[in-house]
Amino acid sequence: MDGLLLIDKPMGITSHKVIEIIRKKLNIKRVGHAGTLDPLATGLLIIMVGKATKLSNSLISQFKTYEVEMKLFLETDTGDITGKIIKSEKAKPPIYSAIKIGGRKLYQYARQGIQVKIPARLVKIREIKLLKSEREKISFLVECSKGTYIRSLVKDVATKLKTIGTVSQLRRISSGNFHISQALKLEEVREEKIISLGNNYEENAKLSRNEE
């Protein structure tokens, strides 16, 4: 069985947990995903099954769109609402991330109180669009390249606003030509309502590469 499965990942579970569920339902070991979403984040998770795992590099490299909600006047050690509140006004780099250093994810170091140097990355921001502005919250849409730290972006936005801020909600809306509207809820997979693997996944991957 080969193909792509688009999942709307819920909050509170890891991308790896979603992989485990898919493996169990399809009874296949060769399953991967094209871009990690940490437990706080929700939204589009591209699951690659069988031969489709060969497309990993091209799918991960696609531009992605996120809907971000940031809470103003608050800063945490994780860069998001799940962390401990930092009382000092002095900014600290958000080190909770799915990016790996030395084979371990940054948020794993952070939870153990281990300080690590975050590598600088060249990223591209195609667009940032304000969606909603309230007294203590701002929501915006951002289209960005691989390697973009959304928590760091929020920190930078807050700095421009001469305040501090942290991620309160994060949702991936699209990745390349794939959109959240095409995705299945994880409950649908668990209940075996729908499992449909597209046969044209290679063509979709080519279109995504051309888009860049």
C-alpha positions in Angstrom: 0.0 0.0 0.0 1.5 3.3 -1.2 0.3 6.9 -1.0 -0.3 10.0 1.0 -2.8 10.4 3.8 -3.7 13.9 5.0 -4.5 14.1 8.7 -5.9 17.0 10.8 -3.7 16.5 13.9 -5.5 17.4 17.2 -3.8 19.2 20.1 -2.2 17.2 22.8 -0.5 14.4 20.9 2.8 14.1 19.0 3.2 13.5 15.3 4.9 10.2 16.1 1.7 9.1 17.9 -0.3 9.8 14.8 2.2 7.6 12.9 1.7 4.8 15.4 -2.1 4.9 14.9 -1.7 4.8 11.1 0.7 1.9 11.2 -1.7 0.0 13.4 -4.7 0.7 11.2 -3.0 -0.1 7.9 -0.8 -2.9 9.4 2.3 -1.4 7.6 5.6 -0.4 9.1 6.8 1.9 6.3 5.0 5.1 7.4 6.4 8.6 7.9 5.3 12.3 8.0 6.4 15.4 6.1 7.0 17.9 8.9 6.6 17.5 12.6 3.8 19.2 14.6 4.5 19.4 18.3 1.7 18.5 20.9 0.5 22.2 21.1 0.1 22.5 17.3 -2.9 21.3 15.3 -3.6 21.0 11.6 -2.3 19.4 8.5 0.1 16.5 8.9 1.1 14.8 5.6 1.5 11.0 6.2 3.6 9.1 3.7 2.9 5.4 3.3 5.0 2.7 1.6 6.8 4.0 -1.5 5.6 7.5 -0.9 8.1 7.8 1.9 10.7 8.4 -0.9 9.1 11.8 -1.3 10.0 12.9 2.2 12.6 15.5 1.3 10.5 17.2 -1.4 7.4 17.2 0.7 9.2 18.6 3.8 10.8 21.3 1.7 7.4 22.8 0.7 6.3 26.2 1.9 3.8 25.9 4.7 1.0 28.2 6.0 0.2 28.6 9.7 -2.5 30.3 11.6 -0.9 31.7 14.7 -2.5 33.2 17.8 -0.1 35.1 20.1 -0.8 36.2 23.6 0.7 39.6 24.3 2.3 40.9 27.6 3.4 37.3 28.5 6.6 35.4 27.9 7.3 31.8 28.8 10.4 29.6 28.8 9.0 27.5 26.0 7.8 30.3 23.7 4.2 29.0 24.0 1.4 29.0 26.5 2.3 25.5 27.9 5.5 26.8 29.5 6.4 28.5 32.7 5.8 32.3 32.9 9.0 34.3 32.8 8.6 37.2 35.2 11.5 39.2 33.9 11.0 41.5 31.0 14.3 40.4 29.5 13.6 38.2 26.4 14.8 34.7 26.3 15.1 32.6 23.2 12.2 30.1 22.8 13.8 26.7 22.7 10.7 24.5 22.5 10.8 23.2 19.0 10.5 20.0 17.0 13.9 20.8 15.4 16.6 18.2 16.4 20.1 18.9 17.7 22.4 15.9 18.4 19.5 13.5 17.6 17.2 15.1 20.2 14.4 17.6 19.8 14.9 21.0 21.3 11.8 20.8 23.5 13.2 17.6 25.1 16.3 19.6 26.1 14.1 22.4 27.4 12.0 20.2 29.6 15.1 18.9 31.3 16.4 22.4 31.8 19.4 21.9 29.5 20.5 25.0 27.6 21.5 24.5 24.0 22.6 26.9 21.3 20.0 27.4 18.6 21.5 27.3 15.1 20.8 30.2 12.9 18.8 29.4 9.8 18.0 31.3 6.6 14.3 31.2 6.1 11.8 32.9 3.8 8.6 34.5 4.9 6.3 35.0 1.8 3.5 36.7 3.6 2.2 37.7 7.0 -1.5 38.7 7.2 -3.2 40.1 10.2 -6.4 38.2 10.9 -7.6 39.6 14.3 -6.4 42.1 16.8 -7.6 42.2 20.4 -6.4 43.9 23.5 -4.3 40.9 24.7 -4.2 38.7 21.6 -3.2 38.9 17.9 -4.0 36.3 15.2 -2.1 36.2 11.9 -1.5 34.0 8.9 2.1 33.3 7.9 3.4 31.5 4.8 7.0 30.4 5.4 9.7 28.1 4.3 11.1 25.0 5.9 13.0 25.7 9.1 11.0 28.6 10.3 10.7 28.8 14.1 7.1 30.1 14.6 7.8 30.8 18.3 10.9 32.9 17.4 8.8 34.7 14.8 6.2 35.5 17.5 8.9 36.8 19.7 10.2 39.0 17.0 6.7 40.3 16.2 6.2 41.1 19.9 9.5 42.9 20.0 8.4 45.1 17.0 5.3 45.9 19.1 7.6 46.9 22.0 6.2 44.2 24.2 6.5 40.5 24.9 4.4 37.6 23.6 4.0 33.9 23.4 2.2 31.4 21.1 -1.2 30.5 22.4 -2.5 28.6 19.4 -0.8 27.2 16.3 -2.4 25.5 13.4 -0.9 24.4 10.0 -3.3 25.3 7.2 -1.4 24.1 4.2 1.8 22.5 2.9 2.6 23.0 -0.8 -0.5 22.1 -2.7 -2.1 20.2 0.2 -4.7 22.0 2.3 -6.3 21.3 5.7 -9.7 21.1 4.0 -8.6 17.8 2.4 -7.5 16.2 5.6 -9.2 13.6 7.7 -9.9 13.9 11.4 -7.9 11.5 13.4 -11.1 10.1 14.8 -12.2 9.1 11.3 -9.0 7.0 10.9 -9.4 5.4 14.4 -13.0 4.5 13.6 -12.0 3.3 10.1 -14.6 5.5 8.4 -12.3 6.6 5.6 -8.8 5.6 4.6 -8.0 6.8 1.1 -4.5 6.9 -0.3 -4.2 9.0 -3.4 -2.5 7.4 -6.4 -1.3 10.7 -7.8 0.9 11.6 -4.9 4.0 11.8 -7.1 2.4 14.3 -9.4 1.3 16.4 -6.4 4.8 16.4 -5.1 6.1 17.6 -8.5 3.6 20.4 -8.5 4.7 21.4 -5.1 8.3 21.5 -6.2 7.4 23.7 -9.2 5.5 26.0 -6.9 8.7 26.9 -5.1 
